Amino acid sequence: MNHLEFVAATSIVLFIAFALGWFAYWLLHRFTRIAGADMGEVDRLAQSLHEAEEARDQALIYLEQRESELANHISQAEAELRAAMEGLRDARQEAEEMRAYIERMNAS
């Protein structure tokens, strides 16, 4: 291989490498670029996502507050039920004592 053939082969290889690099750059740029209109769409989607996250956070806070209120209401209802059951138990015991007293009075 003489000097002229070596220079020609090297030039062809370098040109092919340049063409492949340029083509790879063009493909990469083509698939990853975001146009101005697309950027507006991305901004709108980001804003919508942010609003949805805020709404979710507010819903979770409301749900926690409501759950706390309901748990408090249930505990109050259970306390009232226990008090009513104790009152009923006392009333039954008193009624039983009154029956026994009346039966003793009628028997004598």
C-alpha positions as CSV (number, residue, x, y, z in Angstrom):
1,M,0.0,0.0,0.0
2,N,1.6,3.2,-1.1
3,H,1.2,6.6,0.4
4,L,-1.7,7.7,-1.8
5,E,-3.8,4.6,-1.1
6,F,-3.1,5.0,2.7
7,V,-4.3,8.6,2.7
8,A,-7.4,7.7,0.6
9,A,-8.3,4.7,2.9
10,T,-7.8,6.9,6.0
11,S,-9.9,9.7,4.5
12,I,-12.7,7.2,3.7
13,V,-12.6,5.7,7.2
14,L,-12.7,9.2,8.8
15,F,-15.5,10.3,6.6
16,I,-17.5,7.2,7.5
17,A,-16.8,7.7,11.2
18,F,-17.9,11.4,10.9
19,A,-21.1,10.4,9.0
20,L,-22.0,7.7,11.6
21,G,-21.4,10.2,14.4
22,W,-23.5,12.9,12.8
23,F,-26.3,10.4,12.1
24,A,-26.2,9.1,15.7
25,Y,-26.4,12.7,16.9
26,W,-29.3,13.5,14.6
27,L,-31.2,10.4,15.8
28,L,-30.5,11.2,19.4
29,H,-31.6,14.8,18.9
30,R,-34.7,13.8,17.0
31,F,-35.9,11.4,19.7
32,T,-35.0,13.5,22.7
33,R,-35.9,17.0,21.7
34,I,-38.9,18.7,23.2
35,A,-40.4,21.4,21.0
36,G,-41.7,24.6,22.3
37,A,-45.3,23.4,22.0
38,D,-44.4,20.2,23.7
39,M,-42.8,22.1,26.5
40,G,-46.1,24.0,27.1
41,E,-47.8,20.6,27.3
42,V,-45.2,19.4,29.8
43,D,-45.7,22.5,31.9
44,R,-49.5,22.0,31.9
45,L,-49.2,18.4,32.9
46,A,-46.8,19.3,35.7
47,Q,-49.2,21.9,37.0
48,S,-52.1,19.4,36.8
49,L,-50.0,16.9,38.7
50,H,-49.1,19.4,41.3
51,E,-52.8,20.3,41.8
52,A,-53.8,16.7,42.0
53,E,-51.1,16.1,44.7
54,E,-52.4,19.0,46.7
55,A,-56.0,17.8,46.4
56,R,-54.9,14.3,47.5
57,D,-53.0,15.8,50.5
58,Q,-56.1,17.8,51.5
59,A,-58.3,14.7,51.1
60,L,-56.0,12.7,53.3
61,I,-56.0,15.4,56.0
62,Y,-59.8,15.6,55.8
63,L,-60.0,11.8,56.0
64,E,-57.7,11.7,59.1
65,Q,-59.7,14.5,60.8
66,R,-63.0,12.7,60.0
67,E,-61.6,9.4,61.2
68,S,-60.5,11.0,64.5
69,E,-64.0,12.6,65.0
70,L,-65.7,9.3,64.3
71,A,-63.4,7.4,66.6
72,N,-64.2,10.0,69.3
73,H,-67.9,9.7,68.7
74,I,-67.7,5.9,68.9
75,S,-65.8,6.0,72.2
76,Q,-68.4,8.4,73.6
77,A,-71.2,6.1,72.4
78,E,-69.5,3.1,74.0
79,A,-69.2,5.0,77.3
80,E,-72.9,6.0,77.2
81,L,-73.8,2.4,76.4
82,R,-71.7,1.1,79.3
83,A,-73.4,3.7,81.6
84,A,-76.9,2.7,80.3
85,M,-76.1,-1.0,80.8
86,E,-75.0,-0.4,84.4
87,G,-78.1,1.7,85.0
88,L,-80.3,-1.1,83.5
89,R,-78.5,-3.7,85.6
90,D,-79.0,-1.6,88.8
91,A,-82.7,-1.1,87.8
92,R,-83.2,-4.8,87.3
93,Q,-81.6,-5.6,90.6
94,E,-83.7,-3.0,92.3
95,A,-86.9,-4.3,90.7
96,E,-85.9,-7.9,91.7
97,E,-85.4,-6.6,95.3
98,M,-88.8,-4.8,95.2
99,R,-90.5,-8.0,93.9
100,A,-88.9,-10.0,96.7
101,Y,-90.0,-7.4,99.3
102,I,-93.6,-7.4,97.9
103,E,-93.7,-11.2,98.0
104,R,-92.5,-11.2,101.6
105,M,-95.1,-8.5,102.5
106,N,-97.9,-10.5,100.8
107,A,-96.7,-13.7,102.4
108,S,-96.9,-12.4,105.9
